[in-house]
Structure formats: C-alpha cells, structure tokens
Amino acid sequence: MERIWWKESVIYQIYPRSFMDSNGDGMGDLKGIISKLDYLNELGVDVVWLSPVYKSPNDDNGYDISDYQGIMEEFGTLEDWEQLLNGLHDRNMKLIMDLVVNHSSDEHPWFIESRSSKNNPYRDYYIWKMGENGKEPNNWSSFFSGSAWQYDEQTEEYFLHLFSKKQPDLNWENPKLRQEIYSMMKWWLDKGIDGFRMDVINLISKVEGLPDAPSENEHTYVFGGQYFMNGPRIHEFLQEMNEHVLSKYDIMTVGEAPGVTTEEAALYVGEDRAELNMVFQFELMDVDSGPGGKWDIAPWKLTDFKRIMTKWQLGLQGKGWNSLYLNNHDQPRMVSRFGNDTDYRVESAKMLATFLHTLQGTPYIYQGEEIGMTNVKFDSINDYQDIETLNMYDERVNQDGANSQDVMESIYSKGRDNARTPMQWDSSLHGGFTQGNPWLAVNPNYPEINAAQALADPNSIFHYYKKLIQLRKQHPILVYGDYAPLLESNERIYAYNRTLGNEQLLIVLNFFESEVDFELPSDVSIDKHTLLISNYDIPEDERINRFTLRPYEARVYQII
C-alpha cells in the first residue's frame, strides 16, 4: 500500500449554513468559519471538507448550483473564501470543496439557455425527452418523492431531475459539457484547493434509452437506480476526468456513491485504476432501514453492522482505500443512532469515535460530532427546513393519509435536519451560533452540550477525539495496519485486530448499555500489552484475556 497524506489525514466536514454566523443574519458564513479555525486546529484535524458555498437559489441548501465559480452572497465573497483557504493553509490544514456535477440548478445559465428552445446550443447539456402517451418519459421516482421528470411548457418536453425539480440532471454524454466541468475544476484547483468531495458522482452515467423500471403498478413512480447508478460509462468518465484534471495536482478525491458494492468500489478506488481515492458507501447507513427504505425504521443488529464493516475492510484491503464515517449532513447524529444520547451520551460517543478512528481508512468527523451533538425533536413539521423531509411528509400525510405522529417519529430518527441544527458553541442564546434568528432552530440541549463546556472539561468527548487523532499520527499501524475481525457472531461486542509487520493492536468495543464479559479467543496469544486509549479508567493490573466491559466501553491495546 502506497503511503500518502490523505490516508493519514482526519477530515472535518463543515456545513457552512449551520457552523458559525458572523453577521447576525441567522445563517452561518465564511467569516464565521474563519473565526473558528483555531478551534479546528486545536482538535487536530488535517483537512476541512466544505459543503457547497457556491451561488445557489437554495432549493436543496446549496446542492443546486447556479454559478460554479461564484460564492453565495449569504456566505460572503470570493475574497472571504480566499481568506479561509489561506487561514487553513497557514495552520497546515487543507481544504476540499464539494463538486456537484450530476445536476445543476434550473437557474444556472446553461439550463436557462437549454430550456429556451430545442435547437439551442445548450439544449444537450441536460437530458430532455418527449412524453409517452401524455405521461412522463419513464416511471422513475425522484430521490425527493414524486416523478423524476418535469414537464416544460416552453418546448413541450420533459427534463430529468433525479433530485428536486430545480436540480435538472446534466448530460454527461455531451463532451462539451464535460470539458466545461473540467475547466471549472481546474479553476478551483489553481486557486489552491486540495481536492474534491464529489456529490452522487456514480449517478452521472445513465443507461441508454432511460427505460422504465420494473413495476407491478403502472400508476406509481418507482426507483430506477439500476439505470443510473454505476452506469455503463461511469469509469470512462472518471478516468477521463482523472487524465484531464485530477492527475495534474497533488490532491484527494472522495466520491459519494449510493448503492455501490465492495466489488464496484474497488473499480472506483483501485490504486491502478486512475479514478478516485475513496468513495462514501451507504451499506452501513441502510443497516436500520426496513423494506420500505430509509424512512421505514428497523432495529439494527450488531452482527449485521459488523458483517458490513468487515466486508468493506477486507474487500478493499490491499486494493483501495476506505472512507470512515457514521454521520454527515445527510444522516442523523451518530450518538443518537448507534449510541445512547441520554444516559450514556459521553461514553457511547467516545466508543463510536474509537471505532471510526481505529479502522483502516480515512476518518471523517461531521461538525458537532466531536462534542456529542444529538438528534433533535421539533414539535411541528413547520419547524423543519429540509426539502426531502418536507416532501416525504406531504406525500405520506397529506396525500396518502398516513398518521402524522408516525411520520414525525421517522423524521426524528432519520431526518436530515438532525445534522443541520446549528453548531452549539456555548450556553448563550442560540448556542452562540448567531446574534440573530437562526435559519433552523438550535437543538434545545445546547446549554448542556456545547464546545465551550467540552473545551473546559479534560474528560470531554472533544479531548478524547483530540487524543484519537494524535494516536493516528503517532502509530502508523492505526492507518495502514491490516484488519482482522474477532468474535464475529457476538451480538454485544465488536472486537478486531490490526497488524502491521510485527506490530499488533487489539480493539474491544461494547456497543450496548449493559455490561458484558469479554474473553480473548483461545487462538489469540498475548504476552505483554499497553493500553493506548479507553473511555473508562482501567486498573493497571487488569488481565487482557478476560474482563467485563462496562456500558459502551472501548479499549485499544498495543500488543508488545
């Protein structure tokens, strides 16, 4: 395995709208981020991933871009952005930007031209089709509910939008469009950024003809993922992007890739493939989804959780590189989902952090994770802002007649606004996020859970993260060591080994709130050991081969 900086990095995701507001308008901004760079430096992260700050009508919070080379006015100016980049680089941190090129905004000049007439030069920058017998060109559903097609009266055709109707899909079959995108990427890279997180990048190649998805009911829209996920030309497009752009810079890339398998991921990230460095896979994010999908909440089993993670650890070991995350701007808070956000919030947050930072791959921290921020339960659907959540609620409650409280319970578990409530900086009004009225309400638990409190407490989650990040820098085995699972059928304990040459680590994690006895497998022999980190105090004379794990306990042993 080649040793390289992005494998040894810890990445921190900032959702700019919710991070820090500098001017009292209730929305986070670039100057707000700049004011917190020393906080990030104190934590010890190496790279900041900035969710979109480009010009946008904000139908999907900036993932609908109207100008790829302009900064959203609410966030500041290009000069502010350059100050942020320089501030990061001055502190030996890097910056990666979000690349959103499966779709643009319908207010992008390309789309305004494209929809103006059928023979406009930009028409083929998007995917247009005639209707079928007075209906949409096919039966695909949008990720945000309803049809994936929108009728446009001006030219009497439909355009494809896999997400919001204000996010028309770009037509990657058009080589001129691809060259425009590559030029835009070079423009940012020449400004000095250190890479890209690529939004739903594995959706850019669609199957020719865009056929109907199999369905038993001709009157419903159905998911057509087999026709646009990991499509026929995806690797050709990414290799072309790599040849024209990525290979010319010392940067990192991570591609968001819903529906990707370990076999497909090896094609995206294989070190001999010249495509991407990492992908975000979603298999683990579906561990608590029932047959009805994301909003159909199902109990998750630790054996399923372990099976998925082991499959990815072993599936890419020696071939490519894993990304490691348990939450982001699209997912609920990890301590609420996989831990215990009440009685054992601190212990379970530290345990989950131990898990993420002791696997092979690059760990990603989502803002607020390092202080143990939790999901939120707003009283009314009117308190929510996320388009996916609002569309789902409208479809299920107002159109299908579902029980509103049942739907709200799903939102409490899985809604994207769980991650988007503003960062909790201190115990002052609105958590110190803004002097104004926040765009989305702050979680009411901010007086107890905030960064000021965490910084002041040497036993806080924040200081535990700081230690984990330092350990990765001190022990290359945490980055590069091979992974081997232990106790695979145990429903309570997640344990594994990491090995690099003659070095070895043993990681033991209790994923639940009741005590459980750990016993080292008989085929594992240990002479001497040192405790590297734990989230409880451990007696120095405690034996390593048999002990009782307390609620959400985590231990990392160095085997000597």
Sequence and secondary structure as in RCSB ss.txt:
>XXXX:A:sequence
MERIWWKESVIYQIYPRSFMDSNGDGMGDLKGIISKLDYLNELGVDVVWLSPVYKSPNDDNGYDISDYQGIMEEF
GTLEDWEQLLNGLHDRNMKLIMDLVVNHSSDEHPWFIESRSSKNNPYRDYYIWKMGENGKEPNNWSSFFSGSAWQ
YDEQTEEYFLHLFSKKQPDLNWENPKLRQEIYSMMKWWLDKGIDGFRMDVINLISKVEGLPDAPSENEHTYVFGG
QYFMNGPRIHEFLQEMNEHVLSKYDIMTVGEAPGVTTEEAALYVGEDRAELNMVFQFELMDVDSGPGGKWDIAPW
KLTDFKRIMTKWQLGLQGKGWNSLYLNNHDQPRMVSRFGNDTDYRVESAKMLATFLHTLQGTPYIYQGEEIGMTN
VKFDSINDYQDIETLNMYDERVNQDGANSQDVMESIYSKGRDNARTPMQWDSSLHGGFTQGNPWLAVNPNYPEIN
AAQALADPNSIFHYYKKLIQLRKQHPILVYGDYAPLLESNERIYAYNRTLGNEQLLIVLNFFESEVDFELPSDVS
IDKHTLLISNYDIPEDERINRFTLRPYEARVYQII
>XXXX:A:secstr
    TTTS  EEEE GGGT  SSSSSS  HHHHHTTHHHHHHHT SEEEE   EE   TTTTSS SEEEEE TTT
  HHHHHHHHHHHHHTT EEEEEE  SB  TTSHHHHHHTT TT TTGGGB EE  BTTB SS BB TTSSBSEE
EETTTTEEEE SS TTS BB TT HHHHHHHHHHHHHHHHTT  EEEETTGGGS   TT      S TTS B  G
GGTSS TTHHHHHHHHHHHTGGGSS EEEEE TT  HHHHHHHH TTT S SEEE  TGGGTTEETTEEEEE   
 HHHHHHHHHHHHHHHTTTS  EE S  TTS  HHHHTS SSTTHHHHHHHHHHHHHTSSSEEEEETTGGGT   
   SSGGG   HHHHHHHIIIIIIT   HHHHHHHHHHH THHHHS    SSSGGGGS SS  SS   TTTTTS 
HHHHHH TTSHHHHHHHHHHHHHH HHHHH EEEEESTT SSEEEEEEEETTEEEEEEEE SSS EEEE  TT  
 S EEEEEESS   TT  SSEEEE TT EEEEEE 
